[in-house]
């Protein structure tokens, strides 16, 4: 008798655990990327953007020594990405994360990021030269401007997208409405930064004689401005709007469920419940 009694709670506990396992389904897309962690990450990105523009000493500014200044800004931005890549928290996702990642793999990810970013900067430098940027006496200014633009616009895509042509084409060139959060993340940083950089290039050939029109000041200024805009855009599109939309959908589903329990048809449920809440 005692043996039979002891088996009953184990069976009930196992059945309850099975029921709980059935209730817990896959997380929705917006819950896989928590607002708190990624919001803090985007705030740190804004701080890195601002810190890279601060001149640490009087002689180091983009007017007097643009190559050293842009080298300092690139170092700050690369350090920001390297820290997040080493911690494996860029575009932080809570589901399907490996428990332990070796240090060699983390360092390899940073090395891959650096090599891909430098390759992208060489492509951008070639584009600058094709559109009339100085390639002789100011080739270092052109290279450093390309490196900064690559860090601001392309490095987020390197860290979030899979290394395949199809993934990059879908994220950056496709108008697919049902993109994943990493694809929205990458496209937001890429297009906001690129569009403002392209718009800022308009001021370079103007004959106003202003000191801020010298190459590559408008390009760099437009890139950093676009990156700040992309921080807000990504926060809204990838985090805030999906959470608000999901909460609204949950509340609507609860209202319809309540209406069904009260025997109200679905066609008149919304109007009835809205009057009831008023």
N, C-alpha and C positions, 0 to 999 in steps of 0.2 A: 504493500500500500504506500509505504513511504517513497519507494522508487517511482511509483506512478505519479505521486503528487509532485515530486521534484522535477519530473519531465514536463509538466504542464506549464509552469512559468517560462521555461526556456523556449517552449514552442510558441507561447504568446509573445514573448519578447522578440523571437525571430520573425514572427509574422508582423509585429509592429514595426520592426526595422525594415522589413520589405515594403510595408505601406509607406514608410517615410521616404524610402529610396524611390518609390514610384512618384511620390508627390514632388520631389525635388527634380526639376527638369533642367535643361540647358539654360544658361543665363542669357537674357536678351543682350543685344549688341551694345546698348548704351550702358548696361551694368558691368560689362567686361572691362570698360575703361572708366574707372571712377573719377568723379569730378574733383575730389579733394587732391588726389595725387597729381593728376595731369594739370589741374589749375595752378598748383604750386610750381610745377615744372614750367608752365608758360610764364608765370611771374618771374621765375629765375631767368628765363630767356629774355624777358624785357630788361631785367637788371643787367644781364650780360651785354645786351645791346647798348644800354646807357653807359655802362662802365667802359666799353670799348671806345666810346666817343669822348671820354674825359681825358684831357691831356695831363699826364702825371707830372710833367715839369714844363717850364715856360718855353723852352726851346723846341719842344716836341709838339708840333701842330701840323695840320695838313697844308697850311700855306707856306711855311718855311722849309719843312722837311717831309714831303708827302710819303716818301718810300718808308722811312722809319715809322711814321705815324700809322700808315696802313699795315705795316708789319706788326705793330703793337695791337691794333684792332683785330687782325687775323689771329694772333696768338690768344687773345681773350676768348674769341668765338670758338676756336678749335679746342681750347681747354674746357669750355662749357660742354661742348658735344662729347669730348673724350670722357669726362666724368660721368655723364649720363649713360654713355655707351658701356663704360666699364661696369657700372652698377646695373646695367640692363634694365633701365627704367624709362628710356625714352619712348614716348607714346605708351605709357604704362598700361599693361593688361594683366588682370588678376587671374584669368583662367588659362589653363594649359601652359603654366610656367614651369620650367624644370627646377627641381629642388636645389641642385648644386651645379654651378658652371665653373669650370676650371679657370685659373688665372691666365693660362696660356690662350684659352679660347677668347677670353675677354680682351687680352692684348691684341690678339689676331683681329678681332672685330674693329679695334681702334686703328690698327695698321691698314686694314681694308678700307675703312672710312677715309683715312688720310690719302691713300693712293687714289681712290675714286674721286675725291674732291679735287685733288691736284690735276687729274686728267680732265675733269670737267672745267677747271679754270683755264687749262690750255685751249680747250675748245672755245670758251668764251673770249679769250684773248684773241684768237683767230677771227672771231666774229667782230670784235672791236676794230681790229686792223682793217678788215674788209669794209667796214663802214667809215673809215677815215681816221681812226685813232693813230697817234704817233707811234711808230715802231722803231725809230732810230734812237734819238737822244733821250726819249722818255719811255723806253721799252720797259723799264722796271716799274714805272708808275702804272703803265697799262697792265703788267702782270699782276701787281698787287691789287689793283682794282678788280681784276678778274677773279683773284683768289677770294677776296671779300664777298663778291657777288655769289660765287659758288658756295661759300659757307652759309650765306643767308638764304639762298634759294634752292640749292640742289642737295646739300648735306641732309636736311630733313627727309628728303625722299630716299636717300641712300640708307638711312637708318630705319625707315619704316616699310619700304617696299621690297619685294623679292627681287633677286638679281636676274630678271628675265625681261625681254623686250615686251612681251604681252602684258606683264604687270605694270610696267611704266607707261605703256600706251593707254591702258585702261584708266590709270589714275590721272595722267596729265593731259591726255588728248581726247578721251572719250567723254561724251555727254550722258553717260549712263546715270540715271537718277539714283539707283540703288547701290551706291558705292559703299565700301566698308569704311570704318573710321580711319584706319591708316591711309587709305586712298584719299579721303577728304583732307586729312592732315597734310599729306605731301602736296596735293594740288593747291591747297590754300597758301602755303608758304611759297610755292613756286610761282604761281601766277600773280599774287599780290606784289611780290618783290620784283618780278620781271616787268610788270606793267608800269610800276612807278619808276623803275630804272630807265625804261624806254622813254617815258614821258620827260624825265629829267634831262635826258640827252638833248632835248630840244633847245636848252639854254646854252649849250656849248658853242655853236657857231654864231650866236647873236653878237652884234658889234656894239655891245653896251659898255665894254671896257671895265666890267666889275671884277674884283679879285676872285670872287667865288665862281666865276665862269671858267677858270683855268682847268685844264684837264688834270686829273679825273675827278675834280671835286663834285660837279653835279651828278655824275654817275654814282659815286659812293653815297652822297647824300640821299639820292632817290632810292638806293638799295636799302639803306637803313630805315628810311621812312616807310618803305613798303613792308619791311620785316615787322615793324611795330604794328602796322595795319593788319598784317597777317596773323599776329598773335591774337588780336581781338576777333578776327574772322574765324580762326580755328577754334577759339574758345566757344564762340556762339554756335557754329555749325556742328562741331564734333561733340560738344559736351552739354551746353545749356539747353539748346533747342531740342535735341533728342530726349533729354530727361523731362522737359516740360511737356513734350508731345506724348511721352509714355504715361506720365501722370494724368494728363487729360483723358487719354484713352482708357486708363484704368477706372477713372471716375465715371466715365460714360458707360462702361461695361457694368459697373456696380449699379448704376441707375436702371439700366435695362433689366438686370437680374431682379432688382426689387420690383420693377413693374410686372415682370412675369409672375413673381410670387403673389402679387396682388390681383392677378388675372386681368391686367390691362393689356390691350393689343400693342404691338410694337409701333404701329403707325401713330398712335396717340400717346405713347408713353412719354416722349420728350416734352410735349406741351403740358401734360398733366403734372409731371414731376417738377417742371419749372414753376408752375403755379403753386405747387405744394411748398416749394422752398421759399417762395416769396411770402 
